[in-house]
Amino acid sequence: MNYTLELNTQEPGSNVVFNTIVFDSFKVNIVERYTGRMNFNPTLCHVLFKIRTLDNDIIATKSGNVRVKIKGDEFESYQKLIQVLNSYDYKNRLINREEVEQEYVHFILRLVISNYELN
């Protein structure tokens, strides 16, 4: 499955970061909210994601909600993945970027499959 990863779309001074994964038939919008100052040791406090069609129609979850909050062990795993994506090594191509991106996309895709009914 082909995908495009758009990381860290953010307005200046905002403590909200938007990441998007665009697949062939849908896209995943990921919203990260941070506490503290963004330029000095921000702390990730929660992460939400939702699925949209390529025409920007929102797809409901299996339970009828629009978005899913990442909690518990999954939140801790997400934090570790996003730390690698924001690391010096990733940004300066000192590690295999494709492998790190695939890990992130597979993690999100697993959450999508468990929470959404895609036809």
C-alpha positions, 0 to 999 in steps of 0.5 A: 500500500502506497502512502505519503507521510506529512509530519509536523504541520504546525502554526508558529507558537502553537502547541498543537502539531498535525501529522497526516498519512495519505494512503491511496483511498483514505487519509489519517489525520493525527493531532498531537497536543503538547504542554509547556513551551514548544521551543523548550522541552515540550511534553506530549499530553494527548494524541487524537486521530481520525480518518477521512476520505480523499474528498475530506469526508470524515469516516466514523469509528466502529463505535460511531465516534469521529475520532480516537484518542490514543491511551495507555500502552499505545500512547507510550509506544506512540511517544517513543515513535514520535521521539525518533521521528523528531530526533537529530538522527532522523532529521540528519539522515543518520538512521534509516528514515524509511524504516522509522517511517514504516514503523510509525505508519504500521503502528497507526495503521494497526490502530486504524484497523482496530477502531474503524470498519473500512469497506 
